[in-house]
Amino acid sequence: MKISASFFFSIFAFGFATFADDTTQAKEVEPLNAKIAAGITKGELWTNDPSQIAAVLTGPWLSNTPDSEASSQSREVIATSEGEGNSGKVSVKVKEIGLFDDAVRQLDHTYEFVLKNGHWTVTAATTKAHDARPAFPIAESENLQKRRAGVLVVMSSTGHELQELAKANGIPELSVVASDAIFGNHDSLVKILKLSTKVDGAAAEIYGELVYGFSCAFESNGFTRFLYFNLEEKEREAVLEFIKWIESDVVPN
C-alpha cells in the first residue's frame, strides 16, 4: 500500500484528543425549599447550616439498598459566602468524585442560599456532570518513532482473511475504517476493537498487528482508558491479549 507524504504530515502535525462537553442542568428550587421547610417543622438541626442543607438535598452518599456500593468514592462540601455573617448570599458546592458510572467522573451540585425570615432558602441550584469518557485517545507524542511505526502498521494490516472477517461483522471496507480510526473517528476505532472476540485462524495475527499498531499510535494510558470505556470486559481483555501476543512473539526485541 502506498502512503502519501501528506498523510504523514497530517498525522504528526495534529493531535487527536477530543472530549465530550461537561453538562450543567438546573434544578427546580421549589421541591428543595419544601424539603427544608419540612425539616424546619420537625426541628431538624441540619436546616440551620447551608453546608448540611446542601448535603441533605443532594441525597445520601451511600445507597440504602442491600449490598449496594457508594454512589461515589468521595464527597466534598465547599461553602463560600458574600457579605458578613448571615447577611449575604451563601454558595455551597457538593462534589461527588469518582463515580462508579463509567460515563461520569464527577458531579458538582451547587446551591445558592439566602436567609429569609430567619431560615435558609434556596434561590438557585444546578448539577454539573464532568464527562470522564474521552471521545478519542491522545496521539503518542513522546515517542514519535513508535507513533510512526503504529500508523504504518495500522495502514498496512488489512489482509484478505481479516477483510473477509470484517465484512461478515458489518465492516465492508476495513482499510477505510482503519484510516478513519487513525484520523480520529471514535466509532471506527470502536468497530475495529470490537472484532477482538470474533477473530481466529489466519486473521488472528494480522488483527493482532492492527490493534498493536493502534496501541503504538496513541498514548498508552489514553488508549487503555478508551478500551475501558468503550468495550465490554471480554472484548477489552481480548484486545490486550492480542497486543501482548504481538509484543512478545512477533515484534523483534
C-alpha positions as CSV (number, residue, x, y, z in Angstrom):
1,M,0.0,0.0,0.0
2,K,1.3,3.4,-1.0
3,I,1.0,6.1,1.8
4,S,1.4,9.7,0.7
5,A,3.7,12.2,2.4
6,S,0.6,14.4,3.1
7,F,-0.8,11.5,5.1
8,F,2.2,11.5,7.5
9,F,2.2,15.3,7.7
10,S,-1.4,15.4,8.8
11,I,-0.9,12.5,11.3
12,F,2.1,14.1,13.0
13,A,1.1,17.8,12.8
14,F,-2.2,17.4,14.7
15,G,-3.4,15.7,17.9
16,F,-6.5,13.5,18.1
17,A,-7.8,14.2,21.6
18,T,-11.4,15.5,21.9
19,F,-13.6,15.4,24.9
20,A,-17.3,15.5,25.3
21,D,-18.6,18.7,26.9
22,D,-19.4,18.8,30.6
23,T,-23.1,19.4,31.1
24,T,-24.9,21.6,33.6
25,Q,-28.6,21.1,34.5
26,A,-30.7,23.5,36.6
27,K,-32.8,22.1,39.4
28,E,-36.2,23.3,40.5
29,V,-35.9,25.1,43.8
30,E,-39.5,24.6,45.0
31,P,-39.1,20.9,45.9
32,L,-35.8,21.7,47.6
33,N,-37.3,24.5,49.7
34,A,-40.2,22.3,50.5
35,K,-37.8,19.7,51.9
36,I,-36.1,22.4,54.0
37,A,-39.4,23.6,55.3
38,A,-40.4,20.1,56.3
39,G,-37.1,19.7,58.2
40,I,-37.7,23.0,60.0
41,T,-41.2,21.9,61.0
42,K,-39.6,18.7,62.5
43,G,-37.0,20.8,64.3
44,E,-34.1,19.1,62.4
45,L,-30.8,20.7,63.1
46,W,-29.4,20.4,59.6
47,T,-31.7,23.2,58.5
48,N,-29.6,25.7,60.4
49,D,-26.4,25.2,58.3
50,P,-26.2,25.7,54.5
51,S,-23.5,23.1,54.1
52,Q,-25.6,20.5,55.9
53,I,-28.7,21.5,53.9
54,A,-26.8,21.1,50.7
55,A,-25.6,17.6,51.7
56,V,-29.1,16.6,52.6
57,L,-30.6,18.0,49.4
58,T,-28.0,16.1,47.3
59,G,-29.1,12.9,48.9
60,P,-27.3,10.1,50.8
61,W,-23.8,9.3,49.8
62,L,-24.3,5.6,50.5
63,S,-27.3,3.9,49.0
64,N,-29.7,2.2,51.5
65,T,-30.3,-0.8,49.3
66,P,-28.7,-4.2,50.4
67,D,-25.2,-5.0,49.0
68,S,-25.1,-1.6,47.4
69,E,-21.9,0.4,46.6
70,A,-21.3,4.1,47.4
71,S,-22.6,6.4,44.6
72,S,-19.1,8.0,44.6
73,Q,-15.7,7.3,46.0
74,S,-15.6,10.5,47.9
75,R,-17.7,13.6,48.7
76,E,-16.6,17.2,49.4
77,V,-18.7,20.0,50.6
78,I,-17.4,23.5,49.9
79,A,-19.2,26.7,51.1
80,T,-18.5,30.3,50.2
81,S,-20.3,33.4,51.4
82,E,-20.8,37.0,50.4
83,G,-21.2,39.7,53.0
84,E,-20.6,39.5,56.7
85,G,-22.3,36.9,58.9
86,N,-25.6,35.7,57.6
87,S,-26.3,38.9,55.7
88,G,-25.2,37.8,52.3
89,K,-25.6,35.0,49.8
90,V,-24.1,31.6,50.6
91,S,-23.0,29.2,47.8
92,V,-22.4,25.6,48.6
93,K,-20.9,23.0,46.2
94,V,-21.2,19.3,46.9
95,K,-18.7,17.5,44.8
96,E,-19.2,13.7,44.3
97,I,-15.9,12.5,43.0
98,G,-15.0,9.2,41.3
99,L,-18.5,8.0,40.4
100,F,-18.9,4.3,39.6
101,D,-20.9,5.3,36.5
102,D,-18.4,4.8,33.6
103,A,-19.6,7.9,31.8
104,V,-19.2,10.4,34.7
105,R,-16.0,11.4,36.6
106,Q,-17.6,13.9,39.0
107,L,-20.9,15.6,39.8
108,D,-21.0,19.1,41.2
109,H,-24.2,20.0,43.0
110,T,-24.2,23.8,43.5
111,Y,-26.8,25.6,45.7
112,E,-27.3,29.3,46.3
113,F,-28.8,30.3,49.7
114,V,-30.2,33.4,51.2
115,L,-31.6,33.9,54.7
116,K,-35.3,34.7,54.7
117,N,-37.3,35.2,57.8
118,G,-34.6,33.5,59.8
119,H,-34.4,30.4,57.6
120,W,-32.2,29.4,54.7
121,T,-33.8,29.4,51.3
122,V,-32.5,28.0,48.0
123,T,-32.6,30.6,45.3
124,A,-30.8,28.6,42.6
125,A,-29.4,25.1,42.2
126,T,-27.6,23.2,39.4
127,T,-25.9,19.9,38.8
128,K,-22.8,19.7,36.6
129,A,-21.7,16.3,35.3
130,H,-18.0,16.1,34.3
131,D,-17.6,13.7,31.5
132,A,-14.9,11.0,32.1
133,R,-15.2,9.4,28.7
134,P,-12.7,10.8,26.2
135,A,-14.1,10.8,22.6
136,F,-10.7,9.6,21.4
137,P,-7.3,8.7,22.9
138,I,-4.4,11.2,22.6
139,A,-1.8,10.7,19.9
140,E,1.5,9.3,21.1
141,S,3.7,12.4,21.4
142,E,6.8,11.5,23.4
143,N,8.0,8.6,21.1
144,L,7.5,9.8,17.5
145,Q,9.2,6.7,16.1
146,K,6.7,4.5,18.0
147,R,3.8,6.6,16.7
148,R,5.1,6.5,13.1
149,A,5.5,2.7,13.3
150,G,2.0,2.4,14.8
151,V,0.5,4.3,11.9
152,L,2.3,2.3,9.3
153,V,1.2,-1.0,10.9
154,V,-2.4,0.2,11.0
155,M,-2.4,1.3,7.4
156,S,-0.9,-2.0,6.2
157,S,-2.7,-4.5,8.4
158,T,-5.7,-5.3,6.2
159,G,-5.0,-8.8,4.9
160,H,-7.6,-10.7,2.9
161,E,-8.7,-13.0,5.8
162,L,-9.2,-10.2,8.1
163,Q,-11.1,-8.2,5.5
164,E,-13.5,-11.1,5.0
165,L,-14.0,-11.5,8.7
166,A,-14.6,-7.7,9.0
167,K,-17.2,-7.8,6.2
168,A,-19.0,-10.7,8.0
169,N,-19.2,-8.4,11.1
170,G,-20.5,-5.3,9.4
171,I,-17.3,-3.6,8.3
172,P,-17.4,-3.8,4.4
173,E,-14.2,-1.7,3.9
174,L,-11.7,-2.4,6.7
175,S,-9.0,-0.3,5.2
176,V,-11.3,2.7,5.0
177,V,-12.5,2.2,8.6
178,A,-8.9,1.8,9.8
179,S,-7.9,5.0,8.1
180,D,-10.9,6.8,9.7
181,A,-9.9,5.5,13.1
182,I,-6.3,6.6,12.9
183,F,-7.5,10.1,11.9
184,G,-9.7,10.3,15.0
185,N,-13.1,8.7,14.2
186,H,-14.4,7.3,17.5
187,D,-16.9,4.9,16.1
188,S,-14.5,3.4,13.5
189,L,-11.9,2.6,16.2
190,V,-14.6,1.0,18.4
191,K,-15.8,-1.1,15.5
192,I,-12.3,-2.5,14.9
193,L,-11.6,-3.1,18.5
194,K,-14.9,-5.0,19.0
195,L,-13.7,-7.6,16.4
196,S,-11.3,-8.8,19.1
197,T,-13.7,-11.6,20.3
198,K,-14.5,-12.7,16.8
199,V,-11.1,-13.1,15.3
200,D,-9.4,-16.5,14.9
201,G,-7.5,-18.6,12.4
202,A,-5.5,-16.9,9.7
203,A,-6.9,-13.5,10.5
204,A,-5.6,-13.5,14.1
205,E,-2.0,-12.4,13.5
206,I,-2.9,-9.6,11.1
207,Y,-5.6,-8.4,13.5
208,G,-3.1,-8.5,16.4
209,E,-0.8,-6.3,14.3
210,L,-3.6,-4.0,13.6
211,V,-4.6,-3.4,17.3
212,Y,-0.9,-3.3,18.2
213,G,-0.5,-0.5,15.7
214,F,-3.3,1.5,17.4
215,S,-1.7,0.9,20.8
216,C,1.6,2.4,19.4
217,A,-0.1,5.3,17.6
218,F,-1.9,6.6,20.7
219,E,-0.6,7.5,24.2
220,S,-0.7,4.3,26.3
221,N,-2.9,5.5,29.2
222,G,-5.4,7.2,26.9
223,F,-5.6,4.1,24.7
224,T,-6.2,1.8,27.8
225,R,-8.8,4.2,29.1
226,F,-10.5,4.2,25.7
227,L,-10.7,0.4,25.9
228,Y,-12.2,0.5,29.3
229,F,-14.9,3.0,28.5
230,N,-15.9,1.7,25.1
231,L,-15.6,-2.1,25.2
232,E,-17.1,-5.0,27.1
233,E,-14.8,-6.7,29.5
234,K,-14.3,-9.7,27.2
235,E,-13.6,-7.5,24.2
236,R,-11.1,-5.4,26.2
237,E,-9.3,-8.5,27.5
238,A,-9.1,-9.9,24.0
239,V,-7.6,-6.7,22.6
240,L,-5.0,-6.6,25.4
241,E,-4.1,-10.3,24.8
242,F,-3.6,-9.6,21.1
243,I,-1.3,-6.7,21.8
244,K,0.6,-8.8,24.4
245,W,1.0,-11.6,21.9
246,I,2.3,-9.3,19.1
247,E,4.7,-7.6,21.6
248,S,6.1,-10.9,22.8
249,D,6.1,-13.2,19.8
250,V,6.1,-11.1,16.7
251,V,7.8,-7.8,17.3
252,P,11.6,-8.3,17.4
253,N,13.4,-7.3,20.6
